């Protein structure tokens, strides 16, 4: 049997389409590939994004904003010195982009102007830190990315 050009091109296309379909099905059904969203409630969080922008602008208008320092013992989050730390309420969220199982939140309960997060809670690598706090009824937000 002799195969002409037209038949060869059709066979080539069918093999290519079959290969692509095999790859798509194997990647979608395999547990080896992680298909998680960044957050579970993505659309819900998108609706409150303007509030986050306003809170970040409030933080940027402070004379002194939050600062984050890495050390071998852990991460220190320092709040502005010119405000009363007893009136600060909120949460500090640690988000690990590579593994959502490592994410954790810490409620803000200050005895001084700093929060210390021990290295026992942290794994080496990149962390996204989000400090969501209120002071005297004003909402503030501070975001930072750090490598520990």
Secondary structure, 3 states (H helix, E strand, C coil): CCCCHHHHHHHHHHHHHHHHHHHHHHHHHCCCCCCCCCCCCHHHHHHCHHHHHHHHHHHHCCCCCCEEEECCCEEEEECCCCCCHHHEEEEEEEECCCCHHHCEEEECCCCCCEEEEECCCCCCCEEEEEEEEEECCEEEEEEEEEEC
